[in-house]
Amino acid sequence: MKNEELLIERTLELGDARAFSLLVEMHQGKIRSFLVRLCKNYDYADDLAQETFIKAFEKLNTFEGKGKFQGWLFSIAYNCFIQ
């Protein structure tokens, strides 16, 4: 089992906030860069990244593991941008 999968599992099964924090640290740079490219505004991109990770935490139980976790995060980020 990959480290990322373990962190997801710990977050879901134990409510381990530190595990989710590590997931955020792993992906926040790429998510922010993606959002900056979309909205052309660093402050707004930071707000959207924060919203992305909040939604990801709230909906983590819907991640089925069929694709990459990062791809799932990108789709959440894009939806946050569109809204």
MMTF fields as JSON, N, C-alpha, C and O atoms, coordinates in Angstrom:
{
  "mmtfVersion": "1.0.0",
  "mmtfProducer": "UNKNOWN",
  "numBonds": 331,
  "numAtoms": 332,
  "numGroups": 83,
  "numChains": 1,
  "numModels": 1,
  "chainsPerModel": [1],
  "groupsPerChain": [83],
  "chainIdList": ["A"],
  "bondAtomList": [4, 2, 8, 6, 12, 10, 16, 14, 20, 18, 24, 22, 28, 26, 32, 30, 36, 34, 40, 38, 44, 42, 48, 46, 52, 50, 56, 54, 60, 58, 64, 62, 68, 66, 72, 70, 76, 74, 80, 78, 84, 82, 88, 86, 92, 90, 96, 94, 100, 98, 104, 102, 108, 106, 112, 110, 116, 114, 120, 118, 124, 122, 128, 126, 132, 130, 136, 134, 140, 138, 144, 142, 148, 146, 152, 150, 156, 154, 160, 158, 164, 162, 168, 166, 172, 170, 176, 174, 180, 178, 184, 182, 188, 186, 192, 190, 196, 194, 200, 198, 204, 202, 208, 206, 212, 210, 216, 214, 220, 218, 224, 222, 228, 226, 232, 230, 236, 234, 240, 238, 244, 242, 248, 246, 252, 250, 256, 254, 260, 258, 264, 262, 268, 266, 272, 270, 276, 274, 280, 278, 284, 282, 288, 286, 292, 290, 296, 294, 300, 298, 304, 302, 308, 306, 312, 310, 316, 314, 320, 318, 324, 322, 328, 326],
  "bondOrderList": [1, 1, 1, 1, 1, 1, 1, 1, 1, 1, 1, 1, 1, 1, 1, 1, 1, 1, 1, 1, 1, 1, 1, 1, 1, 1, 1, 1, 1, 1, 1, 1, 1, 1, 1, 1, 1, 1, 1, 1, 1, 1, 1, 1, 1, 1, 1, 1, 1, 1, 1, 1, 1, 1, 1, 1, 1, 1, 1, 1, 1, 1, 1, 1, 1, 1, 1, 1, 1, 1, 1, 1, 1, 1, 1, 1, 1, 1, 1, 1, 1, 1],
  "groupList": [{"groupName": "MET", "atomNameList": ["N", "CA", "C", "O"], "elementList": ["N", "C", "C", "O"], "formalChargeList": [0, 0, 0, 0], "bondAtomList": [1, 0, 2, 1, 3, 2], "bondOrderList": [1, 1, 2], "singleLetterCode": "M", "chemCompType": "L-PEPTIDE LINKING"}, {"groupName": "LYS", "atomNameList": ["N", "CA", "C", "O"], "elementList": ["N", "C", "C", "O"], "formalChargeList": [0, 0, 0, 0], "bondAtomList": [1, 0, 2, 1, 3, 2], "bondOrderList": [1, 1, 2], "singleLetterCode": "K", "chemCompType": "L-PEPTIDE LINKING"}, {"groupName": "ASN", "atomNameList": ["N", "CA", "C", "O"], "elementList": ["N", "C", "C", "O"], "formalChargeList": [0, 0, 0, 0], "bondAtomList": [1, 0, 2, 1, 3, 2], "bondOrderList": [1, 1, 2], "singleLetterCode": "N", "chemCompType": "L-PEPTIDE LINKING"}, {"groupName": "GLU", "atomNameList": ["N", "CA", "C", "O"], "elementList": ["N", "C", "C", "O"], "formalChargeList": [0, 0, 0, 0], "bondAtomList": [1, 0, 2, 1, 3, 2], "bondOrderList": [1, 1, 2], "singleLetterCode": "E", "chemCompType": "L-PEPTIDE LINKING"}, {"groupName": "LEU", "atomNameList": ["N", "CA", "C", "O"], "elementList": ["N", "C", "C", "O"], "formalChargeList": [0, 0, 0, 0], "bondAtomList": [1, 0, 2, 1, 3, 2], "bondOrderList": [1, 1, 2], "singleLetterCode": "L", "chemCompType": "L-PEPTIDE LINKING"}, {"groupName": "ILE", "atomNameList": ["N", "CA", "C", "O"], "elementList": ["N", "C", "C", "O"], "formalChargeList": [0, 0, 0, 0], "bondAtomList": [1, 0, 2, 1, 3, 2], "bondOrderList": [1, 1, 2], "singleLetterCode": "I", "chemCompType": "L-PEPTIDE LINKING"}, {"groupName": "ARG", "atomNameList": ["N", "CA", "C", "O"], "elementList": ["N", "C", "C", "O"], "formalChargeList": [0, 0, 0, 0], "bondAtomList": [1, 0, 2, 1, 3, 2], "bondOrderList": [1, 1, 2], "singleLetterCode": "R", "chemCompType": "L-PEPTIDE LINKING"}, {"groupName": "THR", "atomNameList": ["N", "CA", "C", "O"], "elementList": ["N", "C", "C", "O"], "formalChargeList": [0, 0, 0, 0], "bondAtomList": [1, 0, 2, 1, 3, 2], "bondOrderList": [1, 1, 2], "singleLetterCode": "T", "chemCompType": "L-PEPTIDE LINKING"}, {"groupName": "GLY", "atomNameList": ["N", "CA", "C", "O"], "elementList": ["N", "C", "C", "O"], "formalChargeList": [0, 0, 0, 0], "bondAtomList": [1, 0, 2, 1, 3, 2], "bondOrderList": [1, 1, 2], "singleLetterCode": "G", "chemCompType": "PEPTIDE LINKING"}, {"groupName": "ASP", "atomNameList": ["N", "CA", "C", "O"], "elementList": ["N", "C", "C", "O"], "formalChargeList": [0, 0, 0, 0], "bondAtomList": [1, 0, 2, 1, 3, 2], "bondOrderList": [1, 1, 2], "singleLetterCode": "D", "chemCompType": "L-PEPTIDE LINKING"}, {"groupName": "ALA", "atomNameList": ["N", "CA", "C", "O"], "elementList": ["N", "C", "C", "O"], "formalChargeList": [0, 0, 0, 0], "bondAtomList": [1, 0, 2, 1, 3, 2], "bondOrderList": [1, 1, 2], "singleLetterCode": "A", "chemCompType": "L-PEPTIDE LINKING"}, {"groupName": "PHE", "atomNameList": ["N", "CA", "C", "O"], "elementList": ["N", "C", "C", "O"], "formalChargeList": [0, 0, 0, 0], "bondAtomList": [1, 0, 2, 1, 3, 2], "bondOrderList": [1, 1, 2], "singleLetterCode": "F", "chemCompType": "L-PEPTIDE LINKING"}, {"groupName": "SER", "atomNameList": ["N", "CA", "C", "O"], "elementList": ["N", "C", "C", "O"], "formalChargeList": [0, 0, 0, 0], "bondAtomList": [1, 0, 2, 1, 3, 2], "bondOrderList": [1, 1, 2], "singleLetterCode": "S", "chemCompType": "L-PEPTIDE LINKING"}, {"groupName": "VAL", "atomNameList": ["N", "CA", "C", "O"], "elementList": ["N", "C", "C", "O"], "formalChargeList": [0, 0, 0, 0], "bondAtomList": [1, 0, 2, 1, 3, 2], "bondOrderList": [1, 1, 2], "singleLetterCode": "V", "chemCompType": "L-PEPTIDE LINKING"}, {"groupName": "HIS", "atomNameList": ["N", "CA", "C", "O"], "elementList": ["N", "C", "C", "O"], "formalChargeList": [0, 0, 0, 0], "bondAtomList": [1, 0, 2, 1, 3, 2], "bondOrderList": [1, 1, 2], "singleLetterCode": "H", "chemCompType": "L-PEPTIDE LINKING"}, {"groupName": "GLN", "atomNameList": ["N", "CA", "C", "O"], "elementList": ["N", "C", "C", "O"], "formalChargeList": [0, 0, 0, 0], "bondAtomList": [1, 0, 2, 1, 3, 2], "bondOrderList": [1, 1, 2], "singleLetterCode": "Q", "chemCompType": "L-PEPTIDE LINKING"}, {"groupName": "CYS", "atomNameList": ["N", "CA", "C", "O"], "elementList": ["N", "C", "C", "O"], "formalChargeList": [0, 0, 0, 0], "bondAtomList": [1, 0, 2, 1, 3, 2], "bondOrderList": [1, 1, 2], "singleLetterCode": "C", "chemCompType": "L-PEPTIDE LINKING"}, {"groupName": "TYR", "atomNameList": ["N", "CA", "C", "O"], "elementList": ["N", "C", "C", "O"], "formalChargeList": [0, 0, 0, 0], "bondAtomList": [1, 0, 2, 1, 3, 2], "bondOrderList": [1, 1, 2], "singleLetterCode": "Y", "chemCompType": "L-PEPTIDE LINKING"}, {"groupName": "TRP", "atomNameList": ["N", "CA", "C", "O"], "elementList": ["N", "C", "C", "O"], "formalChargeList": [0, 0, 0, 0], "bondAtomList": [1, 0, 2, 1, 3, 2], "bondOrderList": [1, 1, 2], "singleLetterCode": "W", "chemCompType": "L-PEPTIDE LINKING"}],
  "groupTypeList": [0, 1, 2, 3, 3, 4, 4, 5, 3, 6, 7, 4, 3, 4, 8, 9, 10, 6, 10, 11, 12, 4, 4, 13, 3, 0, 14, 15, 8, 1, 5, 6, 12, 11, 4, 13, 6, 4, 16, 1, 2, 17, 9, 17, 10, 9, 9, 4, 10, 15, 3, 7, 11, 5, 1, 10, 11, 3, 1, 4, 2, 7, 11, 3, 8, 1, 8, 1, 11, 15, 8, 18, 4, 11, 12, 5, 10, 17, 2, 16, 11, 5, 15],
  "groupIdList": [1, 2, 3, 4, 5, 6, 7, 8, 9, 10, 11, 12, 13, 14, 15, 16, 17, 18, 19, 20, 21, 22, 23, 24, 25, 26, 27, 28, 29, 30, 31, 32, 33, 34, 35, 36, 37, 38, 39, 40, 41, 42, 43, 44, 45, 46, 47, 48, 49, 50, 51, 52, 53, 54, 55, 56, 57, 58, 59, 60, 61, 62, 63, 64, 65, 66, 67, 68, 69, 70, 71, 72, 73, 74, 75, 76, 77, 78, 79, 80, 81, 82, 83],
  "secStructList": [7, 7, 2, 2, 2, 2, 2, 2, 2, 2, 2, 2, 2, 2, 7, 7, 2, 2, 2, 2, 2, 2, 2, 2, 2, 2, 2, 2, 2, 2, 2, 2, 2, 2, 2, 2, 2, 2, 2, 1, 7, 2, 2, 2, 2, 2, 2, 2, 2, 2, 2, 2, 2, 2, 2, 2, 2, 2, 6, 4, 4, 4, 7, 7, 1, 1, 1, 7, 2, 2, 2, 2, 2, 2, 2, 2, 2, 2, 2, 2, 2, 2, 7],
  "xCoordList": [0.852, 0.0, 0.891, 1.844, 0.575, 1.357, 1.103, 0.077, 2.064, 1.958, 0.676, -0.015, 0.366, -0.844, -2.095, -2.997, -2.149, -3.294, -3.42, -4.529, -2.311, -2.327, -2.866, -3.651, -2.442, -2.912, -4.413, -5.115, -4.902, -6.338, -7.09, -8.104, -6.583, -7.208, -7.238, -8.26, -6.128, -6.059, -7.037, -7.667, -7.155, -8.079, -9.514, -10.29, -9.863, -11.232, -11.575, -12.62, -10.711, -11.04, -10.817, -11.545, -9.81, -9.467, -9.754, -9.623, -10.144, -10.353, -9.056, -9.062, -7.957, -6.621, -6.373, -6.075, -6.498, -6.316, -4.876, -4.639, -3.923, -2.519, -2.284, -1.522, -2.932, -2.793, -3.317, -2.695, -4.457, -4.986, -4.079, -3.885, -3.53, -2.593, -1.397, -0.918, -0.919, 0.189, -0.232, 0.562, -1.472, -1.982, -2.014, -1.661, -2.435, -2.469, -1.056, -0.834, -0.106, 1.287, 1.818, 2.578, 1.423, 1.892, 1.369, 2.045, 0.175, -0.504, -0.761, -1.15, -0.552, -0.959, -0.214, -0.811, 1.051, 1.8, 1.238, 1.084, 0.932, 0.397, -1.017, -1.373, -1.813, -3.184, -3.145, -3.874, -2.302, -2.203, -1.71, -2.244, -0.711, -0.192, -1.27, -1.411, -2.023, -3.127, -4.144, -4.592, -4.498, -5.497, -4.982, -5.75, -3.701, -3.123, -3.213, -3.536, -2.927, -3.033, -4.468, -4.692, -5.428, -6.829, -7.306, -7.927, -7.017, -7.631, -6.693, -7.138, -5.399, -4.425, -4.345, -4.044, -4.621, -4.603, -4.153, -4.829, -3.007, -2.438, -3.318, -3.499, -3.864, -4.695, -5.966, -6.355, -6.598, -7.808, -7.482, -8.254, -6.346, -5.929, -5.715, -6.07, -5.141, -4.956, -6.302, -6.472, -7.253, -8.597, -9.246, -9.849, -9.115, -9.693, -9.003, -9.654, -7.699, -6.978, -7.474, -7.687, -7.658, -8.178, -9.57, -9.862, -10.413, -11.761, -11.693, -12.478, -10.748, -10.559, -10.269, -10.877, -9.341, -8.961, -10.038, -10.167, -10.799, -11.929, -12.961, -13.449, -13.283, -14.244, -13.708, -14.451, -12.421, -11.811, -11.925, -12.211, -11.708, -11.825, -13.259, -13.507, -14.192, -15.608, -16.096, -16.98, -15.524, -16.0, -15.005, -15.116, -14.044, -13.004, -13.581, -13.017, -14.697, -15.312, -15.859, -16.191, -15.958, -16.426, -15.281, -15.525, -14.043, -12.897, -12.805, -12.595, -12.961, -13.021, -11.667, -11.547, -10.657, -9.328, -9.116, -8.092, -10.059, -9.933, -8.932, -8.227, -8.875, -7.903, -6.931, -6.895, -6.146, -5.182, -5.875, -6.793, -5.417, -5.945, -5.74, -6.617, -4.585, -4.282, -5.271, -5.694, -5.643, -6.635, -7.979, -8.677, -8.334, -9.58, -9.528, -10.509, -8.383, -8.225, -8.323, -8.943, -7.705, -7.774, -9.217, -9.596, -10.015, -11.421, -12.18, -13.034, -11.887, -12.511, -12.07, -12.89, -10.768, -10.235, -10.886, -11.26, -11.018, -11.637, -13.096, -13.556, -13.803, -15.202, -15.308, -16.229, -14.379, -14.358, -14.134, -14.773, -13.234, -12.961, -14.197, -14.53, -14.869, -16.055, -17.175, -17.877, -17.33, -18.41, -18.078, -18.866],
  "yCoordList": [-1.187, 0.0, 1.241, 1.335, 2.174, 3.391, 4.297, 4.202, 5.171, 6.12, 6.945, 7.159, 7.405, 8.201, 7.411, 7.95, 6.155, 5.306, 5.127, 5.122, 4.983, 4.86, 6.129, 6.067, 7.265, 8.534, 8.705, 9.181, 8.324, 8.396, 7.466, 7.844, 6.269, 5.286, 5.776, 5.656, 6.324, 6.832, 7.985, 8.098, 8.835, 9.957, 9.457, 9.919, 8.516, 8.004, 7.17, 7.374, 6.245, 5.294, 5.835, 5.486, 6.687, 7.16, 8.647, 9.168, 9.317, 10.754, 11.492, 12.534, 10.955, 11.479, 12.761, 12.707, 13.899, 15.191, 15.37, 16.004, 14.825, 14.938, 14.199, 14.665, 13.063, 12.313, 13.137, 13.174, 13.796, 14.632, 15.83, 16.241, 16.387, 17.496, 17.108, 17.912, 15.887, 15.399, 15.255, 15.515, 14.845, 14.786, 16.182, 16.36, 17.152, 18.542, 18.986, 19.553, 18.73, 19.118, 18.48, 19.104, 17.254, 16.539, 17.162, 17.117, 17.739, 18.151, 19.652, 20.109, 20.413, 21.816, 22.628, 23.512, 22.36, 23.119, 22.957, 23.935, 21.73, 21.47, 22.029, 22.559, 21.904, 22.43, 23.953, 24.526, 24.604, 26.066, 26.513, 27.465, 25.846, 26.208, 26.081, 26.944, 24.999, 24.778, 25.916, 26.442, 26.286, 27.33, 28.705, 29.524, 28.968, 30.236, 30.33, 31.383, 29.226, 29.226, 29.48, 30.124, 28.983, 29.176, 30.602, 31.214, 31.125, 32.403, 33.601, 34.743, 33.356, 34.445, 35.406, 36.589, 34.872, 35.704, 34.839, 33.878, 35.189, 34.352, 34.297, 33.23, 35.442, 35.456, 34.627, 33.856, 34.799, 34.031, 32.541, 31.697, 32.224, 30.823, 30.205, 29.047, 30.961, 30.451, 30.175, 29.16, 31.085, 30.881, 29.633, 28.834, 29.477, 28.312, 27.017, 25.982, 27.075, 25.882, 25.484, 24.302, 26.463, 26.162, 25.534, 24.549, 26.103, 25.559, 24.132, 23.265, 23.907, 22.578, 21.541, 20.471, 21.86, 20.889, 20.705, 19.623, 21.74, 21.59, 20.633, 19.725, 20.852, 19.962, 18.54, 17.574, 18.419, 17.084, 16.363, 15.166, 17.072, 16.456, 16.022, 14.922, 16.889, 16.593, 15.418, 14.673, 15.251, 14.231, 13.089, 12.326, 12.977, 11.97, 10.562, 9.706, 10.328, 8.993, 8.651, 7.495, 9.644, 9.37, 9.007, 8.565, 9.19, 8.818, 7.297, 6.662, 6.729, 5.269, 4.621, 3.398, 5.416, 4.869, 4.266, 3.625, 4.457, 3.893, 4.687, 4.124, 5.97, 6.832, 7.373, 6.927, 8.336, 8.944, 9.951, 10.659, 9.998, 10.95, 12.377, 13.229, 12.625, 13.96, 14.374, 15.529, 13.468, 13.762, 14.117, 15.005, 13.411, 13.686, 15.097, 15.837, 15.464, 16.808, 17.874, 18.919, 17.602, 18.559, 18.779, 19.903, 17.734, 17.901, 18.739, 19.542, 18.568, 19.402, 20.854, 21.768, 21.064, 22.403, 23.088, 24.258, 22.368, 22.938, 23.322, 24.388, 22.447, 22.755, 23.971, 24.776, 24.108, 25.295, 26.558, 27.586, 26.467, 27.598, 27.981, 29.161, 26.989, 27.229, 27.882, 28.767, 27.436, 27.983, 29.394, 30.022],
  "zCoordList": [0.0, 0.0, 0.0, 0.774, -0.862, -0.962, 0.237, 0.911, 0.479, 1.579, 1.479, 2.475, 0.267, 0.059, 0.443, 1.085, 0.059, 0.391, 1.901, 2.435, 2.574, 4.032, 4.684, 5.63, 4.175, 4.73, 4.52, 5.412, 3.357, 3.087, 4.042, 4.628, 4.181, 5.069, 6.515, 7.191, 6.987, 8.369, 8.577, 9.628, 7.564, 7.669, 7.756, 8.593, 6.895, 6.858, 8.086, 8.704, 8.437, 9.495, 10.901, 11.83, 11.053, 12.393, 12.598, 13.705, 11.52, 11.618, 11.915, 12.571, 11.436, 11.716, 10.914, 9.721, 11.574, 10.91, 10.437, 9.409, 11.166, 10.765, 9.44, 8.593, 9.268, 8.022, 6.853, 5.792, 7.042, 5.968, 5.729, 4.585, 6.782, 6.65, 5.788, 4.988, 5.947, 5.124, 3.659, 2.755, 3.427, 2.053, 1.428, 0.262, 2.209, 1.723, 1.36, 0.29, 2.248, 1.993, 0.711, -0.029, 0.455, -0.734, -2.027, -3.055, -1.982, -3.214, -3.353, -4.428, -2.301, -2.357, -3.415, -4.03, -3.639, -4.637, -6.034, -6.766, -6.404, -7.741, -7.901, -8.954, -6.845, -6.899, -7.028, -7.837, -6.239, -6.315, -7.685, -8.254, -8.212, -9.54, -10.605, -11.471, -10.53, -11.462, -11.368, -12.386, -10.151, -9.958, -10.372, -10.876, -10.166, -10.621, -12.142, -12.691, -12.81, -14.278, -14.729, -15.753, -13.979, -14.355, -14.104, -14.973, -12.923, -12.555, -12.656, -12.542, -12.87, -13.06, -11.871, -12.031, -10.671, -9.472, -8.292, -7.924, -7.704, -6.637, -5.386, -4.8, -4.98, -3.777, -3.963, -3.086, -5.109, -5.397, -5.506, -5.049, -6.107, -6.229, -4.853, -4.635, -3.926, -2.56, -1.892, -1.217, -2.085, -1.521, -2.118, -1.402, -3.424, -4.093, -3.659, -3.518, -3.451, -2.986, -1.607, -1.338, -0.737, 0.595, 0.499, 1.177, -0.338, -0.537, -1.098, -0.715, -2.005, -2.594, -1.517, -1.496, -0.628, 0.397, 1.461, 2.032, 1.727, 2.65, 2.048, 2.721, 0.775, 0.11, 0.009, 0.182, -0.271, -0.359, 0.977, 1.012, 2.069, 3.391, 3.647, 4.141, 3.311, 3.535, 2.687, 3.11, 1.491, 0.556, 0.354, -0.606, 1.251, 1.08, 0.97, 0.289, 1.638, 1.58, 0.194, -0.068, -0.698, -2.056, -3.006, -4.13, -2.563, -3.39, -3.415, -2.382, -4.587, -4.716, -4.961, -4.895, -5.24, -5.459, -6.837, -7.076, -7.741, -9.092, -9.927, -10.764, -9.698, -10.384, -9.361, -8.214, -9.791, -8.887, -7.977, -8.39, -6.742, -5.775, -6.274, -6.128, -6.857, -7.365, -8.448, -8.48, -9.323, -10.348, -9.75, -10.238, -8.687, -7.966, -7.382, -7.449, -6.81, -6.261, -7.35, -7.151, -8.508, -9.61, -10.05, -10.378, -10.06, -10.475, -9.452, -9.828, -8.184, -7.146, -7.315, -7.235, -7.549, -7.734, -8.931, -8.857, -10.011, -11.204, -10.929, -11.338, -10.239, -9.901, -8.977, -9.118, -8.044, -7.192, -8.033, -7.808, -8.986, -9.871, -10.687, -10.799, -11.249, -12.083, -11.269, -11.759, -10.029, -9.195, -8.758, -8.05]
}
